[in-house]
Amino acid sequence: MRALRLIAALVLSLALVALTACGSESSESATRDKIETLRVGVIGTGNVLTGTLGFAHQRGELLPALASLGVTGIEVYSFPNGPDLNQALVGGKLDVANYGDTPALIARGSGLPTRLLAINSVGMNAGVVVKDPALRTLRDLAGKKIGVQNGSYIDRYLRGALQAEGIEAELVHLYSADAEAPLTNGDLAAVALPDTNPSAFLQAFLAKGFRLIDSVRDNHPGLAGTTAAVSSQDFLDSHPDFGPAWQAALVAANTYAAGHFEDYVQYETTQSKFPAEIVRATAHPEYIPVTVFDEAGVRLLTSTKEFLVAEGKIREDFDLEGWFFRQQVPAQG
């Protein structure tokens, strides 16, 4: 487990070194005159754009949608967790970030000058798995150690679920990719895992025989996660047409994926390191909104922000509507 943590830290350090190198010249900063290469931050591995925008990019539709902005290429940078991505975004090393709602909200609540371009996906599931057959419900984890990625939407779900059940447990920061060994050997009583592509860890653990004792879908639907598309205010000020163009591209990508869902899932299976059956079990059409600020997504985002404020995770409360980047979206050609 220690070796895996060291490898993850090394990968993150190399990613940040690469970003620092590419951002060392003024032409590569968030306020550069021409965008040319769009720098996108995501959660995961492989430096690949996934999701509905990745599907659109594979079909050759994303770059043309951004061509009027002077975008000639897209570079993707992967991060293991949202807080790590936040550092690169506000440091001007990224132009847009696609990641979970919790780290995006915490960044804005920490005073970082960001804007929410869109809610990319809604209603995302997460769950808690165990190995010990004596553990049957979340209440059985009172006083025990649970692994979870700190600052993620999974973390927000777990904290909210524990609070709803009126119990306390020791939460241990742990990347999902490192969770199997400590759960197997008993260092942890349980782990909380994401159930969304490309991070299909929940279904992967269930396929290996670990047991689900609690989930968003089955027990706490009000704690579902969303994902966010976020840019810095500096980047949007320097490129005022980017926000509407990105929103239009996302709506087009989501609409196509929702209408061609089997093709979209097939695409996801080619992008994931998990077996195809795991990816398919993780894919849900209801995750895909076809508007920029989906009403259900806004409700979930509002609830998440209120929870994070109450927990002290957001240091300074802010107006959610004022965070939204709302401008006229260009008509689809």
VENDABEL-V391679 format. One record per residue. N is the residue number from 1. SS is DSSP state (@ for helix, = for strand, . for the rest). NEAR is the number of other ideal C-beta (glycine too) atoms within 12 Angstrom. Layout:
((N	SS	NEAR) (N	SS	NEAR))
//
This chain:
((1	.	22) (2	@	13) (3	@	11) (4	@	20) (5	@	21) (6	@	13) (7	@	18) (8	@	27) (9	@	19) (10	@	15) (11	@	26) (12	@	27) (13	@	18) (14	@	19) (15	@	35) (16	@	27) (17	@	17) (18	@	25) (19	@	34) (20	@	21) (21	@	14) (22	@	27) (23	.	29) (24	.	15) (25	.	12) (26	@	14) (27	@	16) (28	@	27) (29	.	26) (30	.	36) (31	.	21) (32	.	24) (33	.	14) (34	.	19) (35	.	36) (36	=	22) (37	=	24) (38	=	38) (39	=	38) (40	=	45) (41	=	48) (42	=	42) (43	=	49) (44	.	41) (45	.	27) (46	.	20) (47	.	24) (48	.	29) (49	.	37) (50	.	41) (51	@	41) (52	@	44) (53	@	44) (54	@	34) (55	@	38) (56	@	33) (57	@	32) (58	@	26) (59	.	21) (60	.	11) (61	.	25) (62	@	33) (63	@	26) (64	@	19) (65	@	32) (66	@	37) (67	@	21) (68	@	20) (69	@	33) (70	.	20) (71	=	29) (72	=	16) (73	=	19) (74	=	34) (75	=	29) (76	=	35) (77	=	43) (78	=	35) (79	=	41) (80	.	38) (81	.	41) (82	@	41) (83	@	33) (84	@	37) (85	@	44) (86	@	36) (87	@	30) (88	@	39) (89	@	43) (90	@	31) (91	.	29) (92	.	31) (93	.	37) (94	.	44) (95	.	47) (96	=	49) (97	=	49) (98	=	46) (99	=	49) (100	=	46) (101	@	51) (102	@	48) (103	@	46) (104	@	51) (105	@	47) (106	@	39) (107	@	42) (108	@	40) (109	@	32) (110	.	24) (111	.	16) (112	.	32) (113	.	23) (114	=	39) (115	=	37) (116	=	42) (117	=	40) (118	=	48) (119	=	45) (120	=	49) (121	=	45) (122	=	38) (123	=	34) (124	=	47) (125	=	41) (126	=	47) (127	=	43) (128	=	52) (129	=	42) (130	=	35) (131	.	28) (132	.	20) (133	.	11) (134	.	14) (135	.	29) (136	.	16) (137	.	22) (138	@	37) (139	@	22) (140	@	23) (141	@	34) (142	.	19) (143	.	14) (144	.	29) (145	=	26) (146	=	43) (147	=	40) (148	=	43) (149	.	41) (150	.	29) (151	.	38) (152	.	46) (153	@	49) (154	@	49) (155	@	44) (156	@	48) (157	@	48) (158	@	49) (159	@	35) (160	@	35) (161	@	38) (162	@	34) (163	@	20) (164	@	20) (165	@	23) (166	.	11) (167	.	22) (168	.	18) (169	.	31) (170	=	21) (171	=	33) (172	=	27) (173	=	28) (174	.	37) (175	.	41) (176	@	42) (177	@	33) (178	@	31) (179	@	40) (180	@	27) (181	@	21) (182	@	28) (183	@	36) (184	@	22) (185	.	13) (186	.	15) (187	.	23) (188	.	35) (189	.	32) (190	=	44) (191	=	48) (192	=	52) (193	=	48) (194	=	49) (195	=	41) (196	=	47) (197	.	43) (198	.	36) (199	=	46) (200	.	39) (201	@	44) (202	@	39) (203	@	35) (204	@	32) (205	@	38) (206	@	27) (207	@	23) (208	.	20) (209	.	15) (210	.	29) (211	=	26) (212	=	31) (213	=	35) (214	=	39) (215	=	33) (216	@	37) (217	@	25) (218	@	20) (219	@	26) (220	.	30) (221	@	24) (222	@	23) (223	@	40) (224	.	42) (225	=	50) (226	=	46) (227	=	50) (228	=	52) (229	=	46) (230	=	46) (231	=	45) (232	=	38) (233	@	29) (234	@	25) (235	@	37) (236	@	31) (237	@	17) (238	@	24) (239	.	31) (240	.	20) (241	.	24) (242	@	36) (243	@	36) (244	@	29) (245	@	38) (246	@	45) (247	@	38) (248	@	34) (249	@	44) (250	@	45) (251	@	34) (252	@	34) (253	@	41) (254	@	36) (255	@	24) (256	@	28) (257	@	38) (258	@	28) (259	@	17) (260	.	20) (261	@	23) (262	@	15) (263	@	20) (264	@	35) (265	@	31) (266	@	19) (267	@	33) (268	@	36) (269	@	26) (270	@	20) (271	@	33) (272	.	33) (273	.	22) (274	.	34) (275	.	16) (276	@	22) (277	@	17) (278	@	28) (279	@	31) (280	@	24) (281	@	26) (282	@	36) (283	.	39) (284	.	28) (285	@	21) (286	@	21) (287	@	38) (288	=	39) (289	.	35) (290	.	28) (291	.	24) (292	.	34) (293	.	33) (294	.	29) (295	@	17) (296	@	25) (297	@	36) (298	@	27) (299	@	22) (300	@	40) (301	@	40) (302	@	25) (303	@	29) (304	@	43) (305	@	33) (306	@	23) (307	@	34) (308	@	34) (309	@	22) (310	@	17) (311	.	24) (312	.	14) (313	.	30) (314	.	30) (315	.	17) (316	.	18) (317	.	20) (318	.	27) (319	.	13) (320	@	31) (321	@	15) (322	@	14) (323	@	33) (324	=	29) (325	.	34) (326	.	20) (327	.	21) (328	.	14) (329	.	24) (330	.	21) (331	.	10) (332	.	17) (333	.	12))
//
